[in-house]
Structures are given as structure tokens and as C-alpha cells.
Amino acid sequence: MFKTRSTKAERIDTGDYTPEEYATFLREIRFINQRLGDRAALEKTLLAEIARLDLKEFSVLDVGAGTGELLGAIAEFARSRGCKARLVGLDLNELSIKEVAAEGLQFEEIVPVRGNALNLPFADNSFDYAICSLFTHHLTDEQIPIALREMSRVARRGIVVIELDRSVTAWFLYQLFCLAYRISPLVRQDGSLSIRKGFTCREMIEIGNAAKLVNPFVQKHVPYRVVMSTF
């Protein structure tokens, strides 16, 4: 069942949840990301690039920002280096926008914007970088190149796409994690399906080429992530 991507829609994408379930979803996603999240991949790609260029000022758009945690990590990084950062978290879900706004209470660099990833409400080259984390697997095969082209359009220096490695081992380890921490049914079911909707490195390169990205570079990162960057 892992040879090809699943095309089944997740409950979080169909709207088949209550406001209470979504609030639990956001809380548990924060918890999971603290332990199994994408900060390490972000540090080895985007943050390493910013450090390499020794940028004193930079801007980042996070597409499908969810809870806004990665923007918080970028804000911490910028402050540690004495950099000025402009960070925008875009999401279509109004409850997620509230989460990004809450992150902005701690980091004034962060601003929430409600919008559609397939038609970003920004002019060309509005940001230095655009990122997305565990977002593209929610889209159809036809939508993904559109979203990546939009990200590339608004980002003058490059983009970073962090996704799940479609791995049997990752799927089984996630089941154990959910049992150990009593993760709710929505997050357990959707998370398991997300892994089956993940990507191989070859697929990510093909997606980058379909989006007409310039020199997309793809490699695996711990834990079970496939990351594409264009810088």
C-alpha cells in the first residue's frame, strides 16, 4: 500500500470534524511536532542558507502555516543572530490563522494572513524565501505544481518544501507513538494517512520539474522527511 501515494482525502481536508476536534488537532500537532517535527530539517536547509549568506535582514512566507511553530523557530533564530525578520504565516483555515496570530503575540515578527496557496495574495518577489511543511500532501497531484510555482513566484531567493517520506517503518512507528501518548482518533487516523500520502525523493524531483523550479535539490532528513530546496 506504500508503492504509490494514497489519494484518499484526510478528514482535516474534507471538514469532517467538530470545532472541538480541530482544537484538539492543533494542540496535538504542536505536541507531535515538538518531538517528531520539522525544525531539524528547517535548520539544515533554510536557516543554514541564511547563516551562510550572513543575512542581516530577511523575510519568509510559510504557506499552510498551521500552528505557526516553524515561524516561531525562525524568529528565535533571527533574534539569536541579531537579524531583522519579516515572517508571514498563510493558511486558509480560520482557526489556524488564530494559532499563527497567537504565535505572533510571542514574536512580533510574525503576521498571519488568510489566503489560498494556489493563488497567493502577494506580488512577485515579495519575500526572500517561501516554505511549506507537511502541506503539499494535502493537495492533489495537479494542485501541487501550481502551489510550488506560486511559492517560487513570490520568493526571490528560493523555496523549501518539507514533506513526509512514504515509509512503512515511519507508519508503524507513528502507530506506536499514538498509542504511547494516547493521540486522538482524528490525529491518529489523518497522520497515518498523511504518511501514505507522502513522497519519495524521485517523486519530489519530478514534482519540482513539473513546477518548472530551477535546480530543485531533494534529500532525506530525520525523522522520515523528504526536503526539496531551490537555493
C-alpha positions as CSV (number, residue, x, y, z in Angstrom):
1,M,0.0,0.0,0.0
2,F,3.1,2.3,0.1
3,K,4.2,1.8,-3.5
4,T,2.2,4.7,-4.7
5,R,0.7,7.7,-2.9
6,S,-2.8,7.4,-1.4
7,T,-5.3,9.7,-3.0
8,K,-7.8,9.4,-0.1
9,A,-8.8,12.7,1.4
10,E,-8.0,13.3,5.1
11,R,-10.7,14.3,7.4
12,I,-8.9,17.6,8.1
13,D,-9.3,18.4,4.4
14,T,-12.9,17.4,4.0
15,G,-14.1,19.4,7.0
16,D,-15.3,16.2,8.7
17,Y,-14.6,17.4,12.2
18,T,-16.1,19.4,15.0
19,P,-14.5,22.7,16.3
20,E,-13.5,20.8,19.4
21,E,-11.8,18.1,17.4
22,Y,-9.9,20.7,15.4
23,A,-8.8,22.5,18.6
24,T,-7.5,19.1,19.8
25,F,-5.9,18.6,16.4
26,L,-3.9,21.8,16.7
27,R,-2.9,21.1,20.3
28,E,-1.7,17.6,19.5
29,I,0.1,18.6,16.3
30,R,2.1,21.1,18.4
31,F,2.9,18.2,20.8
32,I,3.9,15.9,18.0
33,N,6.0,18.5,16.2
34,Q,7.9,19.1,19.4
35,R,9.0,15.5,19.3
36,L,8.9,14.5,15.6
37,G,8.7,17.8,13.9
38,D,10.5,19.6,11.1
39,R,12.7,22.0,13.0
40,A,15.8,19.9,12.3
41,A,15.1,19.9,8.6
42,L,14.5,23.7,8.7
43,E,17.8,24.3,10.5
44,K,19.7,22.2,7.9
45,T,18.2,24.0,4.9
46,L,16.7,27.4,5.3
47,L,18.4,28.6,8.4
48,A,21.7,27.2,7.3
49,E,21.4,29.1,4.0
50,I,20.6,32.4,5.8
51,A,23.6,31.8,8.0
52,R,25.8,31.0,5.0
53,L,24.8,34.3,3.3
54,D,25.1,36.1,6.7
55,L,21.9,38.0,6.0
56,K,21.1,40.8,8.4
57,E,17.6,41.1,7.3
58,F,15.3,38.6,5.6
59,S,11.6,37.7,5.0
60,V,9.9,34.3,4.9
61,L,6.4,33.2,3.9
62,D,5.1,30.0,5.4
63,V,2.4,28.5,3.2
64,G,-0.1,26.3,5.1
65,A,1.4,27.6,8.3
66,G,-0.8,25.6,10.6
67,T,0.1,26.4,14.2
68,G,2.9,28.8,13.1
69,E,5.6,26.9,15.1
70,L,8.2,27.0,12.3
71,L,7.8,30.7,12.1
72,G,8.5,30.8,15.8
73,A,11.7,28.8,15.3
74,I,12.8,31.2,12.5
75,A,12.0,34.2,14.8
76,E,14.2,32.7,17.6
77,F,17.0,32.1,15.1
78,A,16.8,35.7,13.8
79,R,16.9,37.1,17.3
80,S,19.8,34.9,18.3
81,R,21.8,36.4,15.3
82,G,20.6,39.9,15.8
83,C,18.8,39.8,12.4
84,K,15.6,41.6,11.4
85,A,13.0,39.2,10.1
86,R,9.6,39.7,8.5
87,L,7.6,36.4,8.8
88,V,4.2,35.8,7.3
89,G,2.1,32.7,8.0
90,L,-0.5,32.0,5.4
91,D,-3.4,29.5,5.9
92,L,-6.9,29.0,4.5
93,N,-8.3,27.7,7.8
94,E,-9.5,30.5,10.1
95,L,-8.7,28.5,13.2
96,S,-5.1,28.0,12.0
97,I,-4.9,31.8,11.4
98,K,-5.8,32.3,15.1
99,E,-2.9,29.9,16.0
100,V,-0.5,31.9,13.9
101,A,-1.8,35.1,15.5
102,A,-1.2,33.6,18.9
103,E,2.4,32.8,17.9
104,G,2.7,36.4,16.8
105,L,1.9,37.5,20.4
106,Q,5.2,36.0,21.4
107,F,7.1,37.0,18.3
108,E,6.1,40.4,16.8
109,E,7.9,39.5,13.6
110,I,5.1,37.0,12.8
111,V,2.0,38.2,10.9
112,P,-1.0,35.9,10.0
113,V,-2.6,36.1,6.5
114,R,-5.6,34.1,5.4
115,G,-5.2,33.1,1.8
116,N,-5.2,30.3,-0.8
117,A,-1.8,28.7,-1.6
118,L,-2.9,28.2,-5.2
119,N,-3.3,32.0,-5.7
120,L,-1.0,33.7,-3.2
121,P,-2.2,37.3,-2.4
122,F,1.3,38.7,-2.8
123,A,3.3,40.4,-5.6
124,D,6.2,38.7,-7.3
125,N,9.4,38.6,-5.2
126,S,7.6,39.8,-2.1
127,F,9.7,37.6,0.2
128,D,13.3,36.3,0.3
129,Y,12.1,32.8,0.9
130,A,8.8,30.7,0.9
131,I,8.5,27.5,2.8
132,C,5.9,24.9,3.4
133,S,5.9,22.0,5.8
134,L,3.7,18.8,5.6
135,F,1.4,20.8,3.4
136,T,1.7,19.6,-0.2
137,H,0.5,16.1,0.6
138,H,-2.9,17.6,1.3
139,L,-3.1,18.7,-2.4
140,T,-3.9,16.8,-5.5
141,D,-1.1,15.9,-7.9
142,E,-2.4,18.6,-10.2
143,Q,-2.5,21.2,-7.5
144,I,1.0,20.7,-6.1
145,P,2.9,22.2,-9.1
146,I,0.6,25.2,-9.0
147,A,1.3,25.8,-5.3
148,L,5.0,25.4,-5.8
149,R,5.0,27.8,-8.8
150,E,3.2,30.4,-6.6
151,M,5.7,30.0,-3.9
152,S,8.6,30.4,-6.3
153,R,6.9,33.4,-7.8
154,V,6.8,35.3,-4.5
155,A,10.2,34.2,-3.2
156,R,13.3,35.9,-4.8
157,R,15.9,33.7,-3.1
158,G,14.3,30.3,-3.1
159,I,11.8,27.9,-1.5
160,V,11.9,24.9,0.9
161,V,9.3,22.1,0.8
162,I,9.4,19.7,3.8
163,E,7.3,16.6,3.3
164,L,6.8,13.1,4.7
165,D,8.8,10.1,3.5
166,R,6.3,7.5,2.4
167,S,7.8,4.7,4.6
168,V,6.4,1.6,6.1
169,T,8.7,2.0,9.0
170,A,7.5,5.6,9.6
171,W,3.9,4.4,9.5
172,F,4.4,1.7,12.1
173,L,6.5,3.9,14.4
174,Y,3.7,6.5,14.2
175,Q,1.2,3.9,15.4
176,L,3.3,3.2,18.4
177,F,3.7,6.9,19.1
178,C,0.0,7.4,19.0
179,L,-0.6,4.5,21.4
180,A,2.0,5.6,23.8
181,Y,0.7,9.2,24.0
182,R,-3.0,8.5,23.6
183,I,-3.3,10.6,20.5
184,S,-6.9,11.4,19.5
185,P,-8.6,9.4,16.6
186,L,-8.6,12.4,14.2
187,V,-4.8,13.0,14.5
188,R,-4.0,9.3,14.6
189,Q,-6.1,8.5,11.5
190,D,-5.1,11.5,9.5
191,G,-1.5,11.3,10.5
192,S,-1.4,7.6,9.4
193,L,-3.0,8.6,6.1
194,S,-0.6,11.5,5.7
195,I,2.4,9.1,5.7
196,R,0.7,7.1,2.9
197,K,0.2,10.3,1.0
198,G,3.9,11.2,1.4
199,F,6.6,11.2,-1.3
200,T,9.8,9.5,-2.4
201,C,12.9,11.6,-3.4
202,R,12.3,10.8,-7.0
203,E,8.7,11.9,-6.8
204,M,9.7,15.2,-5.3
205,I,12.2,15.9,-8.0
206,E,9.5,15.1,-10.6
207,I,7.2,17.5,-8.9
208,G,9.8,20.2,-8.8
209,N,10.4,19.7,-12.5
210,A,6.7,19.8,-13.2
211,A,6.5,23.1,-11.4
212,K,9.4,24.3,-13.5
213,L,11.6,25.1,-10.5
214,V,15.2,26.0,-11.1
215,N,17.6,23.2,-10.0
216,P,15.4,21.6,-7.3
217,F,17.6,19.7,-4.8
218,V,16.0,16.9,-2.8
219,Q,17.3,14.8,0.1
220,K,16.1,12.9,3.1
221,H,16.2,14.3,6.6
222,V,15.5,12.8,10.0
223,P,12.8,12.0,11.1
224,Y,11.5,10.4,7.9
225,R,11.3,13.7,5.9
226,V,11.9,14.4,2.2
227,V,13.0,18.0,1.7
228,M,13.3,20.0,-1.6
229,S,15.0,23.3,-1.8
230,T,15.9,25.7,-4.7
231,F,18.9,27.6,-3.5
